[in-house]
Amino acid sequence: FGTYHLPAFPTPDGMSAEDFLRQVSEDGLRDRLAGLPGDPPYPRQDYADRLQLELGVINEMGFPGYFLIVADFIRWARKNDIPVGPGRGSGAGSLVAWALGITDLDPLLHDLLFERFLNPERVSMPDFDIDFCMEGRDRVIDYVAQTYGRDQVSQIITYGSMAAKAVVRDCGRVLGQGYGFVDSIAKLIPPDPKMTLEKALIEESQLKKRYDDEEDTRAVIDLSMKLEGIKRNAGKHAGGVVIGPSKLTDFTPLFCEQGGDSVVTQYDMKDVEKVGLVKFDFLGLKNLTVIDWAIKAINTVRAAAGEDPIVLEKLPMDDPDTFKLLQACKTTAVFQLESHGMKNWIAKLVPERFDEIVALVALYRPGPLDSGMAETFVDVKHGRAEATFPHPALRHILEPTYGVILYQEQVMQIAQVLAGSTLGAADILRRAMGKKDPAEMAKQRIVFVEGATANGVDEDLANNIFDQMETFAGYGFNTSHSAAYALVAYQTAWLKAHYPAYFMSAVLTADMDYTDTIDGFVRDCRELGLDVLPPDVNRSTHAFSAMDDHTIRYGLGALKGVGHAAVDIIEQERESNGPFKDLSDFCNRIDHHKVNKRAMDVLLRSGALDGLDPDGNRARMLAELPEAIQAAEQYQ
């Protein structure tokens, strides 16, 4: 306990991890700055100074190996054509992470703070949350297992507990009660994730009445209350992976489901960290897959036309067409900006710069919306109200957010400017405010007020500013996280503005298993002026595909009842022996074990076989289908 157990990272020529991290970080920063379209937004010396400061903290805290391990598997992912997100969480505030290619946001340009990620005054493990494309995530985990040894790498267990409704259903079943009876009890329990049976009996009078009046109901609830909260089943953490310095069984027991081949730690996420194992988050983000599919399709067309490929990292961040699309609220399928409520706020704000997209991501949450922060932000932006600053020295910190303390980093900067705190101490203040710990808050108030008064701030004003910070800190968002997600939002908006057919094809393919979602996206395509052509066994692939800049062909894989194997057979036969001529030719050439009668019926009714009849007469083909299948079976 209290010690972190990291695997040793293999360094060249016997170099120490500290020296190797310094070398690759300096090389990486030089490459990053050289790759910018123009001069860096700040003097190069500022970057060099910030890099050395961060390296000093990382090496002093003993975490160079952590950065090297994360950089290594991200480098491998990119080299093997697996899309990686630009960063999420506070890790985007590290210049070392940007230099190593772990994140894709320049922290100086976006005013992101390293101390929000790694605080030298409060030792805790750095924690990079890495987004990977859904399709490639498991390959990255497999690479890590191969690199460090399969007995040293594992995913983390999660435990499902018997919550109020679930425990009632389980107990009712075991007591032999009928499904309808048990269901009627379970439905009386209010649908709150934190609901307990004790609370339900107080809040729901009908449930209490049945408990008092019905012996069978009382028997079920009494047994349920004894079992409520115990662990019911084991699962696997969505993204958590641990890498040990030796066999994991030196640190944690392991677990494998009966008949399964996937091993997980028996300690859950919190206990894994308590025994000193280091957790890495490998998260799957569908939008990265969508962006990847769209970019590959676009670049294939551009290559055929002799044009340069589109490189995401080099997109202009002030593209007029992208902001025109956002201002028109055409943000269906745009990451983070697609909900109905978000569209309302986009219409109110009318974003004109990238930092306003960052603000939208931070503002559209219950705290800022309920507290009036979002309304103030919008009103000041449009000149309907005037920005107010608690102290003239805070103008440069709060001016970009129209006087609203929107980000956690702003709380830290206020403490630094007014009270003379280090950013490390300011982060401790920010954490105390976020957790609303009264004892710690009282201690932090004294430190802040004393520091502010020593800097010439009136004591009452210092207390007043502390109160404001306390109020906003509960709602404040992490700038690094907001900026990283705003970047993915901007990239998806740019693709939708410039290559709508290719982007929407990728979006439709990613959600092809959800019919209702597909319907909504198809409507959005038509509103964008795109033609969505019906499925066709001679032209469609498994996925939705862009035929040109204005036309999308429906994917056969989106037809319910036509499996992947059936579509593969149709595509292979078409490629090997040319297009299908008519219904009889189609039936003769396909494998009826893979494309069965139900799949044939779906293909026909959906219009995928319309091209096989001179008049596209589905009714006639439907009548001919049984005979055509029988003849084909005899022919085969």
Salt bridges, closest charged atoms under 4 A:
ASP27 OD1 - ARG30 NH2 2.64
GLU54 OE2 - ARG50 NE 2.79
ASP72 OD1 - ARG75 NH1 3.81
ASP81 OD2 - LYS296 NZ 2.80
ASP104 OD1 - ARG32 NH2 2.95
ASP104 OD2 - ARG78 NH2 3.10
ASP127 OD2 - LYS279 NZ 3.98
ASP131 OD1 - ARG88 NH2 2.65
ASP138 OD1 - ARG137 NH1 3.06
ASP142 OD1 - ARG150 NH2 2.79
ASP170 OD1 - ARG173 NH1 3.23
ASP170 OD2 - ARG232 NE 2.62
ASP183 OD1 - ARG169 NH1 2.87
ASP183 OD2 - LYS187 NZ 3.06
ASP212 OD2 - LYS208 NZ 2.97
ASP213 OD2 - LYS209 NZ 2.94
GLU214 OE1 - ARG210 NE 3.14
ASP271 OD1 - LYS274 NZ 3.93
ASP281 OD2 - LYS279 NZ 2.87
ASP292 OD2 - LYS296 NZ 3.05
GLU307 OE1 - ARG302 NH1 3.59
ASP319 OD2 - HIS498 NE2 2.67
GLU352 OE1 - LYS381 NZ 3.00
ASP355 OD1 - ARG353 NE 3.00
GLU356 OE2 - ARG353 NH1 3.47
GLU356 OE1 - LYS381 NZ 3.13
GLU375 OE2 - LYS348 NZ 3.66
ASP379 OD1 - ARG384 NH2 3.11
GLU399 OE2 - ARG395 NH1 3.11
ASP427 OD2 - ARG122 NH2 3.42
ASP427 OD1 - ARG430 NH2 2.69
GLU440 OE1 - LYS443 NZ 3.36
ASP467 OD1 - ARG445 NH2 2.58
GLU470 OE1 - ARG445 NH2 3.54
ASP511 OD1 - LYS286 NZ 3.03
ASP524 OD2 - LYS496 NZ 2.87
ASP536 OD2 - ARG539 NH1 2.71
ASP568 OD1 - HIS564 ND1 3.47
GLU573 OE2 - ARG589 NE 2.75
ASP585 OD2 - ARG589 NH1 2.86
ASP601 OD2 - ARG605 NE 2.83
ASP610 OD1 - ARG618 NE 2.97
ASP613 OD1 - ARG620 NH2 2.90
ASP615 OD2 - ARG620 NH2 3.05
